Amino acid sequence: MMKMKKISLIVLVALIMLSVVGCAGATKAADTGTNGEETNIIKVASVTPLSGSQAAVGESIKNGAQLALEERVAEFKELGFELQFAPQDDQADPKIGVAVAQKLIMDNDLLAVVGHWNSGVAIPSSEVYAKGNLVMVSPANTANDVTDRGLENVNRICARDDAQGPAGADYLYNELNAKTVFILQDKTTYGQGVADEFKKQFENIGGEVLGYEGITPGESDFSAVLEKIRVSKAEAVYFGGIYPEGSLVLKQLKEKEIEVKFIGPDGMDSGEVIKIAGEAAIGMFYTSLAADISGTPEGKVFVENYTKMFNKAPEAYSSYGYDAMNVTLNGIVAAIKEKGGEKPTREGIVAAVRATNGFKGLATNVTFNQIGDNTEANIYVLSFEEAKYPASVAKEISAKSYLK
Amino acid sequence: MEEMTGMIPQLLIDGLTLGFVYAIVALGYTMVYGILEFINFAHSEIFMVGAFAGTEVLLFMQSAGYLEKIPAPLALLIAIIIAMVFSGALGVFIERVAYKPVRSAPKLVAFISAIGVSFFLQDAVRLVEGLWKNAFYLSTPTLFTTSINITNTLKMPVKVIYIMIIAIIIMVSLNLFVNKHRLGKAMRAVAQDRDTASLMAINVNSIISLTFLIGAGLGGAAGTLFSVQYALIHPYVGFIIGMKAFTAAVFGGIGSIPGAMLGGILLGLLEVFGAGFLGILTNGVLGAEYKDVFAFAILIIILIFKPSGLLGKTVREKV
């Protein structure tokens, strides 16, 4: 308990310092404003976890966004602007996310945000962006509430939880022929959200939910809950959560020799699953909102450029970071044109991004509807046929039919 | 009801395994508290460093091909010994650098110092692993694959047996050392009264170092056992285990070595049984996610009636 206290104390101090720095920055910017001087710098931020247990995926999104931005620096130079990348770390923590958001809205040159990874962080942070009229294009936030609040500035290029959960339920019931399921979730906005949507649909189409339990992220021992799965005699487990816990659940299921089908959401979409669970990952399914791009020619170029730049292969959401950044930059360019080549306002960019229609991206095409959901998003069901990442696609489903 | 009785034996095994890990980590907290009356909050990170050291040894043995040639228990023993030496040395070093200079200052200063060390170690390990392997999640090589079928449904993995045996050996030998050995007696003397002990020709500084050496070494051993049991470690893995182990130490009576062992094992059992039974007992109102609430509620009730913990002695005024 003392440790929690110490962390919140440190966060408090950090917040105070940030707000002091932020205020100082704001007054300075206001000064230059009165002198009539305006910089020609346009900054775009990415906000993802770059430290902590979800840093691997956070970094892969940041890298995708960075690659897109750097490819277009020259284009912006021609328009007369210096395009800069401002990567931020939200540590997968809502408190940190909000603090970062406060800092970002204070920066007058910062015109757009690509982020976040965790829905639980995106929701409070986007309220802050809304105050500053700052546009946010999310590569990966699937919780319904991200767009359901109807904020003008919030958009996402991926599908929603209420599509991902039901798609998983349909697939499990119809294609994998499992009529009973045990649901595990990690009590986060994301994990519980997707698990609840799964549950609703699975019961609607006639399946039976034999158990519904929460686990604590960061723990390593799930033995007691797994015993409950064993006695429940469920045919399948649905795991609403992210890969560190999900992979351990897979591994411990195998060790305990509990034979069930396993299906999870896109939080399980990471190469780390194989590293952690090894052979136990073979035969598991997950739904993903991220397309496998390695088959297309543009995808091959992307993988090559990415690997050259970061010395690492891209992960599933790297291409979404890339597409989200391109949608954002297209919006900025449109807003520049709207203002006749002058530096655009944040309001202008918010409107221009929302008007995105028929964007052809690497991973997904993008057309935003009135609340910022992408009507062209797809859902994929994937499975590990061998202990090797990426998994192979078992089925592709259009998310439009799940969009209300 | 049948559902519950069917689960009991398996939960017992799982709870004991978890409890033994808590117990060994709790020993590190309790020993330092006994001597210095200060909670070494960096202990959870010493545990984590030990886990990394042990796992790296196993990974090295795997890549060099030794793992197939030597018997698995021997490989585990080698990993544990190296992890103990490494984290023991780290513990002594931390004491010298971060605690000794502030030993005469108020207790809170050393406490803050421990928090600093804790953050430093987390990020240092992340940095080193990140630079070295480009990933800071380590997956432990599988040492033991078989399990013994006690009944049709009840399985006891071999690794759990080894973990329990090693944990018991560690705890028994620590108890013997503290109670019988000359240095153990000196340790208890320093714990009782540092000034008087120094008048009796006991080198207080080296006894404190020894305490940190043993406490941190145990943390390293626990880390390796943890890594073998749960197969995944990362730089932040110590946080939850550390909190639980510290709780176990308070539960058993902080400062008491048998108390830490008892507290750890009980906490492990409470947690696992809480997770298994809460849903059934409350008819689904409270699920497994309330296992910590359950365990801590029992802890609070016990502490209300026995404020010094299960085996803790009410400290007499030092004269």
Interface residues (C-beta under 8 A of the other chain):
Chain A: M1 M2 K3 K6 S51 G52 S53 A55 A56 K187 G211 Y212 E213 G214 I215 T216 G218 E219 S220 D221 S223 A224 V225 E227 K228 R230 V231 P244 S247 L248 K251 E255 K256 E257 E272 K275 I276 G278 K312
Chain B: E3 G6 M7 Q10 L11 D14 G15 T17 L18 I39 F41 I115 D123 R126 N134 A135 F136 Y137 S139 T142 S147 T153 K155 P157 F226 Y230 A231 L232 H234 Y236 V237 F239 I240 I241 G242 M243 E271 V272 F273 G274 A275 G276 G279 G287 A288 E289 K291 D292
